[in-house]
Amino acid sequence: MTINFDSKKNYKVIGTNPIRHDGYDKVTGRAIYGADVKLPGLIWGEVLRSPYAHARIKSIKTTKAEEMDGVFAVITSKDIPINKDRDGKNSSKLNVDLKRDVDNILAYKKVLYKGHPVAAVSATDRNTAKEACKLIEVEYDVLEPVKNVDDAIAKNAPILLE
C-alpha cells in the first residue's frame, strides 16, 4: 500500500483543532493537579542542595531544623545504614559495592556537582520543610571544580572521585 503524504485526507489529527475538554479549567485555574491534592496526614519533603560544584563537607548542623515545630525528621548521609563501610567495600549481604550510589543520594564527604543533595527534611507542610532546610548549617571547603573535558584531562586536574 502506498501512502500519498501530499493528501490532507490521510491525516486525522495533524492540521486540525481538537477539542480540549480540560482547556477551560486549565485557563481559569480550576484544574486540579497532583501538587494541589492535600491528603490528611500528608508529609512534605524538601532537599537541601549544594551551592557548589565541588567542595568538601566539613560539617553539617541540623539541630535548629530538627527543633522547628512541624518538622518530623532531618537526615544526612550519616543516617544511611551503609555508612559504616563507606570508606571501604560494602559488607552487606549483597555482593556489590553500593558506596558510589549511596553517596549520590546524599553527599557524604564531598559534593560533586552543584545541586548535589546534602540533607533532606520531612515536615507537616511545604513551607515548613523549606524553612527547615534554610536552618541547616553546612560548612564547606570549596574545591576547584571540573567544568569540561579539558579540565578533567589536564595534568593537575582536580580529583573528584578518589
N, C-alpha and C positions, 0 to 999 in steps of 0.2 A: 504494500500500500504506500502510495506517495502522498505526502502532505504538502499542500501548497501554502507556504508561510506568508505569502503576499495577501492571501484572502482573509479578511477580518472575520468571516463566518466560522473559521476554525477555532477562534478564541472565545472562551465563555466568560473570562474574568478580566483579562487584560483589556484596557481601554473602556471599561465600564465603571460606573459609580455605584458600588454595592451599598446596600442599606446597612448602616451601623446602628443596630438596636440599642447599643450601650452608649452611643455618641452623646445624647442629650445629658445623661447622668454624668459623664466624664467632663463635659464642658461646663456644667453648672456646679460641679464639685460634690454632687450627691453620690457618686460611685464609691463603693467601699472596697478598699484594697486590704491586703494582708496586714499591713502596718497599722491599719485603722481598728483592727479587732483587739479588744481588751477583755480577755477572759478572767474570771475570778481566780486569784492565786497565781497569776502570770508573773514570772520573774524576768526582769530585763538584764541583759548583759552588755558590757562595754569593754573594749580593749584599749589599753594604753600602748601606744606605738612609739618607737624610737624616732626622734627627730634627726638622727644622724645616719649616714650611710655605712659607717664603720667606726665602732667605738667599743672599748672595754667597759663592762659594767662594774663599777667599784662598789656600789651599794644600792639597795632598794629598801626604802622605808614605807611600809604600808599602814602603820599604826593609826594615823589620822583618818585614813579612808575606812579602816575596819571599825573605828569607833563612831562613825557617822550614822545617824538614825536612818533606817531604811536599807542599810547595806547588809546583805546576808553573808557574803564571803568575798575575799580578795585572794587571788592566787598568783604565784610567780613560778618560775621553773623549779624552785626548791620544793614545791608541793607535788611535783610529778614523781610518782614512785620510782621510776627507773633512775632517778637522780643519784642513788647510791653508787652506781657504777659508771657515772658519766665520764670519768677520766680514763676509763679502760673499756673493755668489752662488756656488753650487757650479759649478766649472769642469769637472766630469767630462763624459764623453761624453753622459750623459743630459741632456735638455733640461728638467730640473726642479730646483727648489731643495729639497734634502733636509736643509737645516740644522735645521729645526724637528723633523723626525722623528728625526734622529740625536741631537740634544740631549735628546730624551726617552728614548733608550736608556740613556745615561749622561750625567748633568748636566755641562755644560761650564763655564760661568762662574757660573751661578745654579741653585739648586734652586727649583722652582716649586710643590712640594707636599710634604707630609710623606710620606716613603716614596719619594721620587724616587731612583732608583738613582744612586750616586756612583762605585762601584768594584765589580769582580767578581773573584772568586778561584776558581781551579781547583786541586784537591788530591786526594790519594790516598783520602781518606775524608771523610765529612760533618763530623766533629768537627774535623779539621784545617782544613777550609775555614772553619768558623765561628770557630775561634780565630784564624786568619789575618786574618779581617775585623776582629776586635777590635783587632788590632795596627796597622791602617791609621789614620793620624792625619789628620783633616780639620779645617782651621781655617776657621770660618765667620764672616761678618759678618752677624748676624741682622737681617733687614729686617721691616718691618711687613707682615703677611700680608693678603690679601683673603679675608675669611671668608664674605661673602654678596654679593648683588647690590647692596644699598645701599652697602656699602664700595666696590664696583667703580665705581659711578657718582658717588661723592662728588666734590666739586670738587678736592680734593687727594689723590685716590686713588693708592695706590702703583702704579707701572708694573711689571707683570710681564714682558711681552714688549716690548722696546724697538722 
